[in-house]
Amino acid sequence: MVQILPLQPLSRVRAAAARKPHKLKVIGSIPIPVTTQMQLEIKTDAVLNDPLFRQFNKFVNTLRCPLCGSRLDGNVHPREARLYCVNNNAEYICKWLPGENTPASEMLRFWYSQYEYDILITRYGSSTFRTQINRFNLDVLPIYKNSTRKEMFDYSGDRILFFRQRMEEDVFLKKLKLYNVFS
Ligand SMILES: [Zn+2]
């Protein structure tokens, strides 16, 4: 006997399908549970209303790109914030931990006619910073860029703030030379 089911609106059918987790049917292999395929970061109300997180979020909103003054965007998590310049997400990237007054790491990029300089400042402990500067050739195909890397500077000690601003290449190289002499 054929049973005729009442028609359901398509939207309801789709909604029901969306609620069901997809089951992988792969013959001869072990299906991967849906939950481990993608770890979605969900901020619950408890997290969003946490005063420390709210304070951290507020602080993060006050941060600006040191090179162009633009706002920063990115991921703010109760344990850390990973941010980048909204104007140019390659020129400034940083990581902040809540309740601290210096960033855990910062990456600044300078582009001149022939070279790109990547300045990476990483904090170790409470007040020791490692500043590394690498130079890359801009006159090669992007896939070969990394092979042109030349280490220009590597220093651990006080935080060097000088490079947190735009400057002409001659000023940059002069300062780099000076730091290399004294480091
Ligand atoms: Zn910027």
Residues whose N, C-alpha, C, O or C-beta is under 5 A from the ligand:
A	BS01	ZN	C65 L67 C68 G69 S70 C85 N87 N88 E91 Y92
